[in-house]
Amino acid sequence: MSTSEVCPMSFKPKQLIVASVAGLVTAVIVAAIAIQWRSSQETPAASPQGTVTDSPVPSAPSQAPGVIESPPIVVRPPTTGCEITMAIVQDPDPPLNVRRAPQVQEGNIVGQLPNNTFISVVNEQDGWLEISDPVPGWVAKNRTHSSCPNVRQPIQFLPGGNSAIIQGEIIGGGSHSYTLEAEAGQTLTVTAENSIFPYIITPDGQLLGDDVNANDDLTEWTGMIPESGTYTFELDSNFRGFTYEFLVRLE
């Protein structure tokens, strides 16, 4: 063992004299004694892999007890299990055939529709949509794009989180609502840049804040929760529908 490998040890002058006089063998013996003494004075720490090391244990960063940073949860509306009332033609091989009956059969085509045409849906059967407008008949559902017209869905933050990103789409008429449990005195922030701003409705059915939706250009609202209960973020369709995305933060 070289002198540099044992330099952390504390040697007395007398030990150094012995090492120099006695030669290499004595130096090795002294070094071994010094290492044994050091081991008796220090408590080795276990490494994450379970091995033992004498390196110092890094201190944990200061953090308030119980505080865990979590990213916003992304909440989207369901797209199945609901009654479709309107859809948009999105046929990979347009135009879309409108048929007299819900089956592919020669001679039962009653019309054709170009892509991006809105169609009114009155019934759904085995992968087919019965439509009333603009041409009565049946179309293949997998050649259209649709959404659930009416949605009411709770917002539940991730453990330790306090925010959520709401993303969705309404095609045709309908209303999408998202609910959040809040306590009086908490601060609510809603941000909807480049998107439709939701109505914020209190537990008693009133709009939260006079400025909410008073301005079509509103992109953010922050305020204190006046009472505990269920708050609703509501988006009402303008018949043709729209996509939306907004952030909800509760502190």
N, C-alpha and C positions, 0 to 999 in steps of 0.2 A: 504494500500500500504506500503510495507516495505522500509526501508532506502536504500537497494541495488537497488531497482527499480527506484529510483530517484537520484542515485548518480551522473549521468551526469550533474545535475543541479548545478548552482553556487549559494551557500547560503552565506549570510553575517553572521558574528558572532552573530549579534543581533537576527537574525531569529533562529539560533540554540538555543540560550538561551531561547527564547519564547517557542520553541518546547519542551525543556526539562522541563520547569516550568509548562506549561499549561497542560501537559499530552497528552494522546493519541488523544483526540478530536482536540486540537489545532494543533498537528503535522499534522493531516490529512488536516486541513484547510490550513496550510502553504504549504504543498506539492501541494495541488490543485492550490494555487496561483502561485507557482513556475512553474508548468506545463503550466498554462495559459500564463504566461510571456514568456516562451520558445516558445510556439506556435506562439505568436505574432512576434517573432524575426526570425523565420525560415520559409522558403517556402517549403512545402512538395512536393515531387516528385511523379508522377503517376507511378505505376508499370506496367509491360507489360500486366497484366490482367485488368488494368483499375482501380484498387484500389489505395488508397492513402497511402503512407508510408513516414516516416521521415528518412529512411535510406539513406545514401549518394548515388548518382547516379554514377555508374562506368564509367570512361572515356573510349571513344572509342579508339581502337588501332590506332596508327599512320599509315597512308596509303596514298600513293600519290593519288591525285584526279584522278578519272577515271580509276584506275588500279583494275581489277578484275581477280582473279586467276581462270582459267578454265582448266579442264583436256583435253588431246588430244581427238579429235573426231576420231572415227573409221570409215574408208571408205572402203566399199567392192564393188566389181563389180556386176552388175546384173547377174542373173542366168536364167532369162526367157526373152521372147520377142526378141530373137535373132535366127539366123540361125546356128544350130549346124552342125559342120563338122566332129567331132570325139567324141567318147565316150569310156568308159571303162565298161566292163561287171562286174556288181556287183549284182548277182542273189542270194537271200537268200536261194534258193533251186537249186543250180547248178546241171548240166550245163544248160546254157541258150538255149532255143529252138529258132532256126532260121526257120521261116515259109515262105511258098510260097506266102501267102497273109496276109494282116494285120487283121487277125482274128484267134481265137482259133477254130480250126476245125480238126477233126480226119483225119489223112493221109496227112496233108499239111506241116509236119516238113521236112525240107531239110537239116538240120545240127544242131549241138550243139556246144556251145562254153564254155570253162571254165572261171571262174572268172579271172579278171585282164587282159583279152584280149582286145587289142585296136581294135575298129571297125570304119570303115570309113562310115560316114552318108551322104546320098545324098538327103534324103527327110524325112519329118515328117508329120504324119497324125493321128489325133484322138488318141493320146497316143502311137502311134507306130513309130518306126524309120526304114526307108528303108536303108539298108547297102549294100555296094558294095564289102567290104573286111572284113574279110578273106573268108566269105561265102555270096554270094548274097542272099538277102531275107529280111524279116521283123522281128524285135524283139520288145518286149515290152519296152517302154522307162523307166518305173518305175523299171526295173531290170538292169538299167545302170546308170552310173554317167557321167555327162557332164558339160561343161562350155561354156559361150559365147566366141567365139574365138577372136572377135575384140571389144574392149571396149575403149571408150574415155569419161572420167568422170571428172568433176571439183572437186577441193578440196575447201571446205568452212569451215573455222574454226568456233568453237563455239563462241558466243559473249564473248569478252574479252580474247579469246584464241589465240594461235599462233603456234599450233602444231597439227599434224594428224598422225594416224597410218593407213597405207595402208595394207590391207590383201586381198589376192585373190589366184586364181588358174587358170592356163591355161592347158587344156587337148588337146593335139594335136597341130596343127599349130595355129598361131594367134599372136596378139599383144595387150597388155593392156597399155593404156596411161592415165595419170592423170595430170590435168592442175592446175596451181596455179598463181594467179595474184601477182606480186611482184614489188617493186619500187627500183630504183637505190639507192645504198648505204645500203640497208638492208643486214643482214647476214643470209645466208641460211646454214642449217645443215641437212644432210641426213645420217641416220644410218640404216644399214641393216645387223646386226649380224646374222650369220648362215642362210643367205638367199641370193637370187639373188639381186645384186645391180642394180638399174635402171640407164638407160642413162638419163642424165640431159641435156635438150635441151633448148637453148635460144630462144627468140622471133623470131630471124632471122634464126633459123634452125641449129645453130651450137652447138657442144658439149660445155658444161660449164666446163672449166678446162681441161688441157691436161691429168691429172692423172685419170680422171673419166673413169672407165672401162678399163684403161690401165693395171690394175692389177686384176686378177681374185679373189684375196684374199682381195680386198678392202671392208671394212666394214663401213667406215665413211668418209664423205667429208664435209668440211666447207669452205665457201668462201663468198666474197661480191658480191652482185647482180650488174652487170655492167650497166644494162639498165632496164628501166621500161617496163613492158609488161607481156605476158603470157609465163610461163615456163612449160615445159612438162617433166614428169617422165615416161619413156617408158621401157617396158619389152617385149622383143621379144622371142617367143617360140623357143625351139630347137626340134620341131616336136612332141616329146613325151610330152612336157609340163613340168610344175613344179608348186609348191606352192611358195608364196612369202609373205614377210612382211617387211615393212620398215617404219621408222619414218621420218617425214618432220617437220622441225622447222624453223620459219621465225621470225627474231628479228630486 
